[in-house]
Amino acid sequence: MTESTAPKTVAQIEADIVAARTRLAGTVDELHTRTAPKEIVRRQVETAKVKFAEATRTESGDLRTERVAALAAAAVALIGLGVWRRHRG
């Protein structure tokens, strides 16, 4: 028999089990960290910051004034709508 086809010893099997447990524990810990509410919020905030920067800045970093003005106008319109609804109802 060659070494690749030789049956494993009990010690080798136990070592394989310990290694598999260690890998599984690491995977479970990573999944727990990734699915923690604070981590999810942190990733969403980071994504929003990146998207906002991409929407308001050129590739060279210059401010896109037309987009910033449009965002400001939309914010003013939403605030105005909220104030109008409060006074109306």
C-alpha distance (Angstrom), angle and dihedral (degrees) to the residues before:
residue distance angle dihedral
M1 . . .
T2 3.75 . .
E3 3.78 121.2 .
S4 3.82 92.8 -106.8
T5 3.81 91.7 56.9
A6 3.81 97.6 36.8
P7 3.79 113.4 111.7
K8 3.78 115.4 -101.7
T9 3.73 120.0 -109.6
V10 3.79 121.4 -120.8
A11 3.81 89.1 -107.1
Q12 3.81 91.3 53.8
I13 3.80 91.9 48.9
E14 3.82 90.8 48.6
A15 3.81 90.1 49.3
D16 3.82 89.9 50.6
I17 3.82 90.0 51.0
V18 3.81 92.1 49.1
A19 3.83 90.6 49.2
A20 3.82 91.7 48.3
R21 3.83 90.7 49.0
T22 3.79 90.8 50.3
R23 3.82 91.9 50.6
L24 3.81 91.2 46.6
A25 3.81 92.1 49.5
G26 3.81 89.8 51.4
T27 3.80 91.2 49.7
V28 3.81 92.4 48.6
D29 3.82 90.7 49.1
E30 3.80 91.2 49.7
L31 3.81 92.1 49.1
H32 3.80 90.5 48.4
T33 3.80 90.8 52.0
R34 3.81 93.7 46.4
T35 3.80 93.2 49.8
A36 3.80 97.1 45.2
P37 3.83 109.3 120.1
K38 3.82 93.1 -125.9
E39 3.80 90.8 52.5
I40 3.80 92.2 48.7
V41 3.82 90.5 50.4
R42 3.82 91.1 46.7
R43 3.82 91.3 53.2
Q44 3.81 92.4 46.3
V45 3.81 91.9 49.8
E46 3.80 90.6 48.6
T47 3.81 91.1 49.6
A48 3.81 91.2 48.8
K49 3.82 91.0 50.4
V50 3.79 91.5 50.9
K51 3.81 92.9 47.5
F52 3.81 91.5 47.3
A53 3.80 90.8 50.0
E54 3.81 90.8 48.3
A55 3.81 90.5 49.6
T56 3.80 95.6 47.8
R57 3.81 102.4 34.8
T58 3.77 134.6 57.8
E59 3.79 121.0 -128.9
S60 3.81 88.3 -95.9
G61 3.81 90.8 53.5
D62 3.81 98.5 -105.4
L63 3.79 117.8 143.0
R64 3.80 115.4 -104.6
T65 3.80 97.2 -138.0
E66 3.81 94.6 -174.2
R67 3.81 91.1 57.4
V68 3.80 93.5 43.3
A69 3.80 89.2 50.6
A70 3.82 90.5 49.9
L71 3.82 91.2 49.9
A72 3.81 91.0 48.3
A73 3.81 91.2 48.7
A74 3.81 90.5 50.3
A75 3.81 90.7 50.0
V76 3.80 91.6 49.7
A77 3.81 90.4 48.4
L78 3.81 91.8 51.3
I79 3.79 92.2 47.8
G80 3.80 90.3 47.2
L81 3.79 90.7 50.0
G82 3.80 90.2 51.0
V83 3.80 92.7 50.0
W84 3.81 91.6 46.4
R85 3.83 91.6 51.1
R86 3.82 92.0 50.1
H87 3.79 92.9 51.0
R88 3.78 92.0 44.7
G89 3.74 99.4 49.3
